[in-house]
Amino acid sequence: MQNVHYSVPHYSEQTCNPSCMKLAGRLSLNVQRLRRDKKLSQEGLAFLAGHSRAYISGVEAGRRNVTLETLEDLAEALEVEATELIRPPAWEPTT
C-alpha cells in the first residue's frame, strides 16, 4: 500500500495571514506536523487516540470539528499539551 500525504490546502504559508487561520486549520496542521515528527502513521495515531484512521484523516484535512474530549485524546496520544494542538504555526506571527 502506498503512503499518501494530505495537507490542508486552504491554509498555507504563502496565502494565509494570522486573521484567516481558524482553530480548525491550526489543529489540522499541528496534528499532522506532530504526527509526522513522531513518525506515526494516521493508523498509528488513530490506535493511540482511540479513533479510526478515517477520523484522523478528516481532522488533518480540516473536515472534522473535534470535541474537547477528542482534543485531549489527540494531545495524549501525541504526548503534548492540548494547547500545542491549537497554537499558531511557527510561521504565523502573533498579534
Order of alpha helices (4+ residues) and beta strands (2+ residues): alpha-alpha-alpha-alpha-alpha
